[in-house]
């Protein structure tokens, strides 16, 4: 009412008219929000962006993303596996698995730092405490895995890694509260039986079989199972990038291993041996680390887009192909029991893939086939009668 009286006064008539015009003009003010395709500030990135080696996978469809990630995993990790076995074929190198892991972590940290400098958003999103846990698990996974090659044949080590699905499922239940169906449980049982059978075959034909290697690779497998779920949870919760995950987890892990080797006096003999064979050790280790870094970038993209379980399934298929290449390129004892146990593990992988795509893949049941055959017989009888 006071505002109306003021507007009626001749002194404020002109200003009141201007206020009314301004008030009426405000209803036409609008704010436009830029779309995803438009340029945005690097600190307001879309949470759906997944960048691998400088390539933004978010621009592609889901099937294309899956194809790119799977191709990258297979290509780089097959070379990675070949180089890993080649390094341990150097006479006298088998006791230095932890030193190889130290060199590998050092290269990974350098690669991660270079990649992080090439992207626009350099902020650390995931907390430091989470990275300390991930680094510890990564050290356990890769260090114990590399050390186990001093006691086991490479195919046996790989077949153990193929069964990572089992502890991943257990870790998924306790860490993320997941629930699995009967097909997933059947897949885990097939993998367990195949793993036991393969290990028994290795113990009979391999002259250097050692139970210590089985214990080491089993511990590595448990750490690997936990790390997949922790990485998936951290990357989805904090929207961390792949290069950030690699840089901080492997650089912290490098400090862990360096401290451990220094305390156990295992650093000096390894440095002395590698200095005598620089090409076969540091040269191969550089290529080994480079292909492993590229491969882990695609694995982290798989985890971020499709989840830890599907990523494990893809890497398991890659490991099965690595076993075949290992028997082709490196001489080692062979028995048909390797084939049957390997096929049992492959069956477990198939059941796992089928479980994740039950809505898309519908296998015919025995009851359905019988009903279909009965209907066909009835239609034939009816046509004959007519």
Secondary structure, DSSP 8 states (H G I E B T S, - for coil): -HHHHHHHSTTSHHHHHHHHHHHHHHTT-------TTS---GGG--TT--EETTEEGGGS-HHHHHHHHHHHHHHHHHHHHHHHHHHHTSTT-GGGHHHHHHHHHHHHHHHHHHHHHHSS-----S-HHHHHHHHHHHHHHHHHHHHHTTTS-HHHHHHHHHTHHHHHHHHHHHHS-----HHHHHHHHHHHHHHHHHHHHHHHH-TT--HHHHHHHHHHHHHHHHHHHHHHHHHHHH---HHHHHHHHHHHHHHHHHHHHHHTT-HHHHHHHHHHSHIIIIIHHHHHHHHHHHHHHHHHHHHHHH-HHHHHHHHHHHHHHHHHHHHHHS-----HHHHHHHHHHHHHHHHHHHHHTTTT-----HHHHHHHHHHHHHHHHHHHH-
